[in-house]
């Protein structure tokens, strides 16, 4: 189920990025009842999403962020983030974002 969800999310974002005018019209104007100008402004201000595989570099960057937060008092102590990476889940996710 996770792989299917991620695959659909990646495809949906790719479609939005490839069809911004239609997305703005269908979502912001027709669904949210914004003016076309407001819809375009909102769209431009939200940026776009991209999905990458979670590899050793991503894990190292996540640990560096946790270490930085701990050093600056945003976390009560040092945190080992490795437990958040379940390899069987990552395998599904990584396959879906390829």
N, C-alpha and C positions, 0 to 999 in steps of 0.2 A: 504494500500500500504506500509506503514511504517513497519508494522509487517512482511509482506512478504519479504521486503528488508533485514531487520535485520536477519530474519530466514535464508535467503540465505547467508548472510555474515558470520554468525556463522557457518553454514555448510561448506562453502568454506574454512574458516580458519581451521576448524577441519580436513578437507581433506588434506590441505597443511601440517599441523602438523603430520598427520599420514602417509603421502607419500612424505617425503622431497626429495628423490632421483628423483622421477618422476617429481615433481614440478620443481626442478632445471633443469632437462633435457628439459622439455616442455617449461618452461618460460624463464629461463636465457640463455640456450644454443640455443634452436630452435627459440625462438621469439626475444630475444635481441642479439643473435649472440655472446654470451660470450663463453669462453672456459669452460669446465666442472669445472676446478679448480677455475676459477674466479667466476663462478656461485655459487659454494659451499661457497666460501669466502664471497660473497655478502649475500647469504642466512643466513649464520652463524652470520653475522654482523648486520642483521636487527632485530633479535629477533622474538618473536611470539606475536600474539594478543590473548587476552582472553576477554570475555564479561561477565559482572556480572550485576545482577539486581540493579537498582538504588533504594536504600532504605534510611532509615533515617541516617544510618552511612555514606553512600556516600554523602548525602546532607550536613551533618555536616562537613565532610572532605573538601568538596568544599568550604564551608563558611570559614573554617579555612585558607584555601589557599588564598582566597580573602582578609581576614583580614590581613594575613601576608604581602601580596603584598601592601596593603594600608599602613600598618605600615612602610614599607620600601620605600615608595614613588613611587612604580610602578603603583599604581592607584591613581587618584587625591583625592579620599575620600573613606570612608568606603562604601562598597557595600553590599546590601542585595540580595543574589543570589537566594532567594526563587522563584522569578518571572520566572526564567529559567526552572522551573520544572512544566510543565503542566501535571497534574495527568492522564488525558485521554491518552496522548502520552506515559507517563511512563508505564501505564498499558499495552499498546500494546508492548512496548519495552521489559518490564520485562517478559511478556509471551513468547516473541520470544527467549529470551536468556535462558529460563529454560531448 
